[in-house]
Amino acid sequence: MGVFSLPGVLIAIPGGIWADRHNIRVIGTFSLAMVVIGNTTAAFAQNYWWLIAGRLVAGVGAMMLAILGPQILTRLFDKGKIGFVMGIFNTSVPVGVLLSMNTLGLLGESLGWRNTLFACNGVAIVAYLLFRPLSSAPQAVEASGSPDAATSPRREIGVGIVLLASIWLLFNAACLSFLTFGMDLIAGIGKGLGASHFLVSSIMLGALVLSPFIGYLIDRFNYRYFYIVTAGIMMAASFLLLTRTDAPAPLIALLSIAVGLVPVSVFTLVLNVVGARHIGLGYGVLNTFLNVGNSLGPYVTGRTIDAVGFPEAGFYAMATYSGLMALVVFLMWRNQFNVRVAEAQPRRADSLAS
């Protein structure tokens, strides 16, 4: 299963550069075709290596779609609406996880695991039918001839996107570590297995419920740096306090709210940092750091628990990731890694606004 994510680490940045230089319809069609071909290869696989090959091919297609989705939205909608649009877009992951976990398992149990891959192919075909008219819609932001990319130093763009991607890495390292190890600690303070599972998984509700609202606030007031700093502090405090409480539900609710503040803020900052001409590269770097965080976060947290010898150490590691995230955001605010955009400024902006 982990092979599916490998292309996101190895080729997301070249894939993002390719997405900047070629037609959206061609890239989207190619990516969805890769998903279908990969799933079909895996479904008919008669040995381990053909299964690995199919998962790798599907992973390449999925990685390109992960870059192409926000890139299309950034081009189709002007900056005054992109926050709300990205907010809706960011609900797709929790909704997709919820639907797949509650349907594909039952389908695999009744019809076999191979048929779950064919079902995924059906979803890809529906996605293609929806994608075709979207890919030919007029663009609000043209990648070619964009004044921001032309007037911003390459070094400034590079440092800015690395810092932003580092925020995304640390955020996902903390969240996935909590999803991996949080249930053990909560079960250890007397909660049942079912209650522990529900409490830990409920941190995803923040992104599902709050993302469109946070996106709307970003469009109106533009406080993205402030939201991420606030989220980092809230997450660090919640992780630390979870080691000292017998009633984790209020702290997990606070953690869920914090989790809902970050994805939309990060995704809408990409355009500011890299400019329209390099938007695919920006999301490629983001996707690479995402997969690194998903891999290293639980590993480092687990090693920390093993080295120290008690489960609470894992929460100290998660608090460290969150605190570092807030620190990196502060550095970005201080250095103002924004490309020079030839657009009107937001109606309101405070000192932490992007």
C-alpha positions, -999 to +999 in steps of 0.1 A: +000+000+000+028+024+008+042+021-028+012+042-040+027+072-022+063+067-034+059+088-066+048+117-044+083+118-029+104+111-059+088+129-089+063+154-075+086+184-082+094+174-118+057+167-122+048+202-110+073+217-135+057+196-162+022+208-152+033+244-155+045+240-191+018+219-207-019+220-213-042+212-184-065+190-204-035+169-217-020+165-182-054+157-165-063+131-192-029+115-189-031+114-151-065+098-150-054+073-176-024+064-155-048+058-125-070+035-146-040+016-161-024+012-128-055+000-110-063-025-139-027-038-138-029-044-100-064-060-103-051-086-128-018-091-111-008-127-106+023-120-086+038-095-061+059-075-087+030-069-111+010-057-081+038-033-072+040-021-108+003-013-109+004+006-076+034+026-088+017+036-121-016+045-103+005+065-078+021+086-105-014+095-118-027+103-084+003+124-076-002+145-108-039+149-099-029+161-064-009+188-081-033+196-109-064+200-087-053+231-068-035+244-099-067+244-119-086+262-092-059+288-088-061+295-125-099+295-128-108+317-098-094+352-090-076+358-058-107+374-042-125+340-043-097+315-041-099+311-003-135+299-003-129+277-033-098+261-017-119+256+015-144+235-004-116+217-022-099+208+011-131+190+023-126+164-005-099+144+014-120+138+046-151+132+026-132+108+003-117+089+032-151+087+049-168+073+018-140+049+008-136+034+043-173+028+045-179+014+010-147-002-004-142-024+026-177-039+023-173-042-015-140-060-010-155-083+016-184-093-006-169-093-041-131-095-035-103-069-033-098-068-071-132-054-076-125-025-053-098-014-079-124-016-107-147+005-086-119+031-083-116+030-121-153+039-123-147+069-101-118+079-123-140+078-154-166+099-138-139+123-128-127+125-164-163+134-176-164+162-150-129+173-158-133+179-196-156+209-194-137+223-164-103+221-183-117+242-212-132+269-190-117+305-193-089+311-169-089+340-144-052+338-139-029+332-169+003+313-162+021+327-192+032+363-190+024+366-153+040+398-140+046+383-105+069+355-117+088+378-140+097+404-114+104+381-084+140+368-078+142+330-082+160+327-049+132+345-031+106+321-047+127+291-038+132+300-001+096+310+003+081+277-011+106+256+009+095+274+041+058+270+032+063+233+024+082+228+057+051+241+075+030+215+055+055+188+064+055+196+101+017+199+102+012+165+085+039+149+107+020+160+138-014+149+125-004+115+112+016+108+144-015+115+164-036+093+142-010+065+146-002+067+183-029+088+199-053+059+204-028+040+226-025+069+250-062+077+251-070+040+256-044+040+284-064+066+305-094+044+306-113+050+274-126+020+255-111+010+221-141+023+202-142+056+220-105+060+215-108+054+178-136+079+174-118+106+195-086+103+175-102+102+141-124+132+149-095+156+145-103+154+107-137+169+113-121+203+117-109+203+081-143+190+069-164+215+087-142+246+090-124+247+057-150+266+036-156+291+065-118+297+069-115+301+032-142+328+032-124+346+061-092+345+041-110+361+011-124+388+033-095+395+058-064+377+045-051+365+079-034+333+067-001+336+086-021+344+117-043+313+113-013+290+109+005+305+139-026+302+160-031+266+149+005+257+157+002+271+192-032+254+198-019+221+186+013+222+207-008+231+238-033+204+231-007+177+227+010+187+259-022+189+279-034+155+266-006+139+287-021+154+319-058+149+316-084+121+322-109+139+300-094+142+265-126+152+245-124+190+250-087+190+240-093+169+209-121+193+200-096+222+203-071+202+182-097+196+156-104+233+153-066+240+149-063+213+122-091+231+103-071+263+101-041+251+083-048+234+050-067+263+033-042+288+046-012+268+032-029+261-002-039+297-008-004+310+002+012+290-027+002+316-053+016+344-032+049+327-028+056+313-062+034+333-086+010+320-113+038+309-137+053+285-112+021+273-095+025+237-105+060+237-092+048+251-059+022+224-054+048+198-065+071+209-037+042+209-013+033+173-023+069+161-019+071+176+016+037+162+025+048+126+017+081+131+036+062+143+066+038+114+064+067+090+064+091+106+089+065+119+114+052+086+127+087+070+124+104+097+145+075+097+170+077+060+173+115+061+178+110+088+204+086+066+224+109+036+222+139+056+233+122+073+262+102+043+273+067+058+279+039+067+254+035+103+266+069+110+249+051+107+215+029+137+224+059+157+233+073+150+198+040+161+183+040+193+203+075+199+190+064+195+154+036+220+160+058+245+178+083+243+150+055+249+125+045+281+143+081+292+143+086+287+106+054+307+099+068+335+121+100+334+100+079+337+068+060+366+082+092+384+092+108+379+058+076+384+038+083+358+011+057+369-013+061+374-050+054+408-064+018+406-076+002+432-098-032+430-082-052+451-058-045+446-021-071+430+002-097+452+018-082+446+052-049+432+063-031+431+097+006+427+104+004+389+101-016+390+068+000+375+037 
